Every structure is written in C-alpha cells, then in structure tokens.
Amino acid sequence: MGYRLDRYGRQVPVGLSARQTDFSELPVIDLAPMFGSDPEAKRAMAQALRSACIEVGFFYLKNHGVPQPIIDQAFAASAEFFALPYAEKMEIEQTRTPGYPGYTPMQEESGDAKSRKRQEGFNMNLELPLDDPYVTSRRPFFEPNSWPRRPAGFRDTLLTYFGEMRNLGQKLLGGFALALDLPEDHFQPMITKPITMMRVNHYPPQEDQASDDEDIGNGAHTDFECFTILAQQKGITALQVVNGKGEWISVPPIPGTFVINIADQMERWTNDLFSSTMHRVLNKNAMDRTSIAFFFGSDDDIVMSPLPNCVPEGEAPKYPPIRAGDYVLGRVDNAYEGNLKKKLA
C-alpha cells in the first residue's frame, strides 16, 4: 500500500478502497458504569477505554444516556436546513459572520488542499449570553452563533442536542481520567467554559469515482480537540479510519451508539499514549448522508502539557506547553486557510 504526506508530514494511505469490517474490529465501550457508583464497574470500563484509546483511537459508545428522540430531532432539523435554497443558506455563510459559526458551502473549506470538496455544513459554538465577557472580548470559538431564518425550531433543536453532547462529554472525560489512572474528577476544573464546537455535515451521493483520495466528502484528517462525539445517519456507511496496519477500514453505524475518536489535544496531553486517528468520509451510497460531529475540548486558557504519568521516567515530554485556545485556533485556522484569524483581527 502506498502513502502520501499531508501538510503536517503525516503518512496517509492512498487509494479510495476501504476494507469492510464487522463490529468486533472497533471496540464497543459501555458507558453505563459512569452513571453509577460501583468502583469496580468503573475500573473495568476504564480499562476497556484505555485499551481502545491505545490500540485503535476510535470506538463505539453505548448506554450513553442521550435520549434517542433528541438525536432524531437533530437529524430531522438538519435535513430541513440543508434542503433550503442555496441563497437562503448563504445568508449565514461563514465568511460573512464572525468567527467559526455559520454555513459552509461545498468546496469552501480546504482542510488539506482539496478536502471537504463534496460536503456542506453548519457550524456552531457554545451559546453564551451576548454580554458574556468571552463574547464581548471576541475570544475565538465563543462568537455568537449564526442562525438561519428557517426551518422553524432549528435553533432550539440544535441547542438541546448541543447541551446533551456537552453533558455527555463531561461524563466521558471522567472515564478518560480513570483510564489514565487519575481521579475521575481530574479534568473537571479544566472544562468550566470549554471550547466545544459542533458541525452538522451533509454529503451528497458520490457514486462517481473520485479523481483521488482527497476529492471526496472529507479528506484524510485528525480532529483538533480532546475527542469527537459523532452521530452517524442510520444505515449509511461512509466513515473510514486508518487501522494499526495502515489500512482504511469502514465504520458502519450501530444503532444506539455514537462513534468516539481521540483528537490531537488528548494525544498531546497523553504524550502520544492515546492515538489521534486519521479518518475520512467517502459517501458512495445512492442517498445523501448527514452526520453530527461534536468536538469537545478544554477551557481555552488551560496550558496543555503532557501528563506526568504519561512521560516515561528519564525522558523529556514530546510536546512543549501551549495554551489550549492558541493550539486549537492554529489548527482550525489552518483548515480555513487563515480566514478565521483575518476575521478576528
């Protein structure tokens, strides 16, 4: 299998084929113990989580506590939004609004030269009052959200879903702490007002053969924050990840689960112990595909340094300290070709 280098010098397997998998190839983590008080059950869950993060970097999450009707309503509202006339969606096009929120039409974003060529999206931040100091001081990723005029109820539906994702992210982060042999509440002081972003993705069918492995719905990339909580549309397989053998494998949706992937901030925090896994989207189905990605990060003023218990004795950390907000801004701005920083200047 051949490889190319992305803009960060990382190897990416070339080619558009992906091996189909059964559900045993990606772990299924049961989050139920985190809602209880049994320390043994939590430890067992944390060990399974640790193995998944070290060996794969991706896993399914079941018994997550998010009501299915809230998920279904978010997908239904998103489908209504993407079905709107192009001109109406462009009223909140991202380059016309402050910061990250807004609509992104196909081919606008470039994550890696050509990525997201066949995808449109709606982006939103944590919703804060307009007089909040983070908003008035124009901190990146805390700009006011940009809401469309239609469909009715879109704002309330997505805010409800966003709130569920934020709560789930906090609970899951406690599981990550246990998986790192830390107290369950270790990270809680670092997520009082976190960088949490959400993107609803719409991929039209791509039954024609793409010209290369970037001319697809979303080119090969890793995410920037601690981890991503992804809801996939039922019955449509389009997500692909790189396994330990350097192969692209498909990640089919499993009813009642989210897909979780480790992102770059967690990889830095753990000194590369937990893997931030390369992934991409290629919708070869005969129907449109929608997904909802929730990116969970820390407070923006937290200084990220590798955790001491992740650095082998006698060795130096692999990463220097960096303010979380500066790190995420640099990564997101790279994906948006400098437009985000220009808008914040």
C-alpha positions in Angstrom: 0.0 0.0 0.0 1.3 3.4 -0.9 1.3 6.6 1.2 1.3 10.3 0.7 2.3 13.0 3.2 -0.3 15.5 4.4 0.5 19.1 5.2 1.7 18.1 8.7 4.1 15.5 7.4 1.9 12.5 8.5 1.6 9.4 6.3 -1.9 8.9 4.7 -2.7 5.6 2.9 -3.6 6.4 -0.7 -6.5 4.9 -2.6 -10.3 5.0 -2.3 -11.0 1.4 -1.3 -11.7 0.5 2.3 -12.0 -2.9 3.9 -15.4 -3.7 5.2 -15.4 -4.6 8.9 -17.5 -6.4 11.4 -18.3 -4.7 14.7 -15.6 -6.5 16.6 -12.9 -4.6 14.8 -13.8 -1.4 16.6 -14.4 -1.7 20.3 -17.8 -1.0 21.8 -17.5 0.7 25.1 -20.4 0.6 27.6 -20.6 4.0 29.4 -23.3 2.8 31.9 -20.9 2.4 34.8 -20.1 6.1 34.7 -23.7 6.9 35.7 -23.5 4.6 38.7 -21.4 4.3 41.9 -19.8 0.9 41.5 -16.0 1.5 41.6 -15.2 -2.0 40.2 -17.5 -1.5 37.2 -15.9 1.9 36.5 -12.5 0.4 36.7 -13.4 -2.3 34.2 -14.9 0.3 31.8 -11.8 2.5 32.2 -9.5 -0.4 31.3 -11.5 -1.2 28.2 -11.5 2.5 27.3 -7.7 2.7 27.8 -7.1 -0.3 25.5 -9.4 1.2 22.8 -7.5 4.6 23.0 -4.1 3.0 22.8 -4.8 0.3 20.2 -7.3 2.0 17.9 -8.1 5.6 18.8 -11.8 5.0 17.7 -14.6 3.2 19.4 -18.4 3.0 19.6 -20.1 4.2 22.8 -23.3 2.6 24.0 -25.5 3.3 27.0 -24.5 7.0 26.7 -27.7 8.4 28.3 -28.7 10.7 25.4 -32.4 10.2 24.5 -32.9 8.9 21.0 -35.7 11.4 20.2 -33.3 14.2 20.8 -30.9 12.7 18.3 -33.6 12.0 15.8 -34.9 15.6 16.0 -31.5 17.0 15.4 -31.1 14.9 12.2 -34.6 15.9 11.0 -34.0 19.6 11.6 -30.6 19.4 9.9 -32.1 17.7 6.8 -34.7 20.5 6.6 -31.9 23.1 6.8 -29.8 21.6 4.0 -32.9 21.3 1.8 -33.3 25.1 1.9 -32.5 27.1 -1.3 -28.8 27.8 -1.6 -29.3 31.6 -1.5 -31.1 31.3 1.8 -28.4 29.2 3.4 -25.8 31.6 2.1 -27.3 34.4 4.3 -25.4 32.9 7.2 -22.3 31.8 5.2 -19.4 31.5 7.5 -17.1 34.2 5.8 -20.0 36.7 6.3 -20.2 36.0 10.1 -17.8 36.5 13.0 -15.5 33.6 13.7 -16.4 29.9 13.3 -20.2 29.7 13.3 -22.3 29.7 10.2 -22.9 27.8 6.9 -20.1 26.4 4.8 -20.9 25.5 1.2 -19.2 22.8 -0.7 -15.6 23.4 -1.7 -15.2 26.4 0.6 -13.1 24.6 3.3 -9.8 23.1 2.4 -8.5 21.2 5.5 -5.8 19.6 3.2 -5.7 21.2 -0.3 -8.9 19.6 -1.6 -10.7 18.1 1.4 -14.4 18.7 2.0 -14.9 19.1 -1.7 -18.2 17.3 -1.6 -19.6 18.4 1.7 -21.6 21.3 3.1 -22.0 22.1 6.8 -23.5 24.1 9.6 -21.1 25.2 12.4 -21.9 26.4 15.9 -20.2 27.2 19.2 -21.2 27.1 22.9 -24.1 29.5 23.1 -23.3 32.3 25.6 -25.2 35.5 26.5 -24.2 38.4 24.3 -22.9 40.3 27.3 -20.7 37.4 28.5 -17.0 38.6 28.7 -15.9 35.9 26.4 -18.3 37.2 23.7 -17.7 40.9 24.2 -13.9 40.4 24.1 -14.3 38.3 20.9 -12.5 35.3 22.2 -12.1 32.7 19.3 -14.7 30.0 19.4 -17.1 32.0 21.6 -18.6 34.2 18.9 -22.4 34.5 18.7 -23.9 31.7 16.7 -25.5 32.5 13.3 -29.0 31.0 13.0 -31.0 30.6 9.8 -34.5 32.1 9.4 -35.8 28.6 8.7 -36.6 25.9 9.5 -38.8 26.6 12.5 -37.4 25.3 15.7 -33.9 24.7 14.2 -32.2 26.8 16.8 -33.9 25.2 19.8 -33.5 21.7 18.5 -29.7 22.1 17.9 -29.2 23.8 21.2 -30.9 21.0 23.0 -28.7 18.4 21.2 -25.6 20.5 21.9 -26.4 20.6 25.6 -26.8 16.8 25.7 -23.4 16.5 23.9 -21.7 18.8 26.4 -23.1 16.8 29.3 -22.0 13.5 27.7 -18.6 14.9 27.0 -18.1 15.8 30.7 -19.2 12.3 31.7 -16.9 10.7 29.2 -14.0 12.8 30.2 -14.3 11.3 33.7 -13.9 7.9 32.1 -10.8 9.1 30.3 -9.4 10.3 33.6 -9.9 6.9 35.1 -8.3 5.3 32.0 -5.2 7.4 32.7 -5.1 6.3 36.4 -6.2 9.7 37.5 -9.1 10.7 39.8 -12.4 10.7 38.0 -12.8 14.5 38.5 -9.2 15.3 37.5 -10.2 17.2 34.3 -13.3 18.9 35.7 -11.6 22.2 36.7 -10.4 22.4 33.1 -13.8 22.4 31.4 -15.7 25.2 33.2 -16.3 27.0 29.9 -14.7 24.7 27.3 -14.0 25.1 23.6 -16.9 23.0 22.4 -17.9 23.2 18.7 -20.4 21.3 16.7 -20.6 20.7 12.9 -23.6 19.2 11.1 -22.3 17.7 7.8 -24.2 17.0 4.7 -22.7 14.7 2.0 -24.5 14.2 -1.3 -24.1 10.8 -3.0 -20.7 10.2 -4.6 -21.4 7.3 -6.8 -19.0 8.5 -9.5 -15.3 7.7 -9.0 -13.4 10.5 -7.3 -10.1 11.5 -9.0 -8.0 10.8 -5.9 -8.3 10.2 -2.2 -8.8 13.9 -1.5 -11.6 14.6 -4.0 -14.2 13.2 -1.5 -16.6 14.3 1.1 -14.0 14.9 3.7 -10.3 14.2 3.1 -8.0 12.4 5.5 -7.5 14.3 8.7 -7.4 14.2 12.5 -9.5 16.3 14.8 -8.1 19.1 17.0 -9.7 18.9 20.4 -9.8 16.2 23.1 -12.3 13.9 21.4 -15.2 13.9 19.0 -18.6 12.5 19.6 -20.1 11.6 16.2 -23.7 10.7 15.4 -24.0 8.8 12.1 -27.1 8.6 9.9 -28.8 5.2 10.3 -28.0 2.7 7.6 -25.4 4.7 5.7 -21.7 3.7 5.9 -19.3 6.4 4.7 -16.8 7.0 7.6 -13.4 5.3 7.2 -10.5 5.2 9.6 -6.9 4.0 9.4 -6.2 0.9 11.4 -2.9 -0.2 13.0 -1.9 -1.9 9.8 -2.2 1.3 7.8 -5.4 0.2 6.1 -8.5 2.1 5.5 -11.5 0.4 7.2 -15.2 1.3 7.1 -17.0 2.3 10.3 -20.7 1.3 9.8 -23.3 2.9 12.1 -24.5 0.8 15.0 -28.0 1.7 16.3 -27.9 3.3 19.8 -24.3 4.2 19.7 -22.0 7.2 19.0 -18.6 6.9 17.4 -15.9 8.5 19.5 -12.4 9.4 18.2 -9.4 10.6 20.1 -8.3 14.1 18.9 -5.0 15.9 18.9 -5.3 17.7 22.2 -5.8 14.4 24.0 -2.9 12.9 22.1 -0.7 15.8 23.3 -2.0 15.6 26.9 -1.1 11.9 27.0 2.3 12.3 25.3 1.1 10.1 22.4 -0.2 7.3 24.6 -3.7 7.7 23.3 -3.8 7.8 19.5 -5.4 10.6 17.4 -6.6 8.5 14.4 -6.7 9.6 10.8 -10.2 9.4 9.2 -12.1 10.5 6.2 -15.6 10.4 4.6 -16.5 8.9 1.2 -20.2 8.7 0.6 -20.5 6.0 -2.2 -24.2 5.4 -1.3 -27.1 6.2 -3.5 -28.6 8.7 -1.0 -27.5 11.8 0.9 -25.7 11.3 4.2 -25.9 13.5 7.3 -23.6 13.3 10.4 -23.3 15.5 13.5 -19.8 15.9 15.0 -19.4 17.4 18.4 -15.8 18.5 19.2 -15.1 18.5 22.9 -12.1 20.4 24.2 -10.8 22.1 27.4 -11.1 25.7 28.6 -9.2 27.9 26.2 -6.8 29.3 28.8 -5.6 25.9 30.1 -1.9 25.4 29.4 -1.6 21.9 27.8 1.5 19.9 28.9 1.9 16.1 28.7 0.6 14.5 31.9 3.5 13.5 34.2 2.3 9.9 34.4 2.3 9.6 30.6 6.0 10.6 30.3 8.4 7.7 30.9 10.9 8.3 33.7 14.1 9.8 32.5 12.5 11.0 29.2 11.5 14.5 28.2 7.9 15.2 27.2 7.3 15.0 23.4 5.4 18.3 23.3 6.1 21.8 24.8 3.4 23.6 26.9 0.9 25.5 24.8 -2.3 27.4 25.7 -5.2 25.3 24.5 -7.0 28.2 22.8 -3.9 29.1 20.8 -3.4 25.5 19.8 -7.0 24.9 18.5 -7.1 28.3 16.8 -3.9 27.5 14.9 -5.3 24.1 13.8 -8.7 25.4 12.8 -7.3 28.4 11.0 -5.0 26.1 9.0 -8.1 24.3 7.8 -9.8 27.6 6.9 -6.7 28.9 5.2 -6.2 31.9 7.5 -9.8 33.2 7.2 -10.6 32.8 10.9 -7.7 34.9 12.1 -8.4 37.5 9.5 -12.0 37.8 10.8 -10.7 38.1 14.3 -8.1 40.8 13.5 
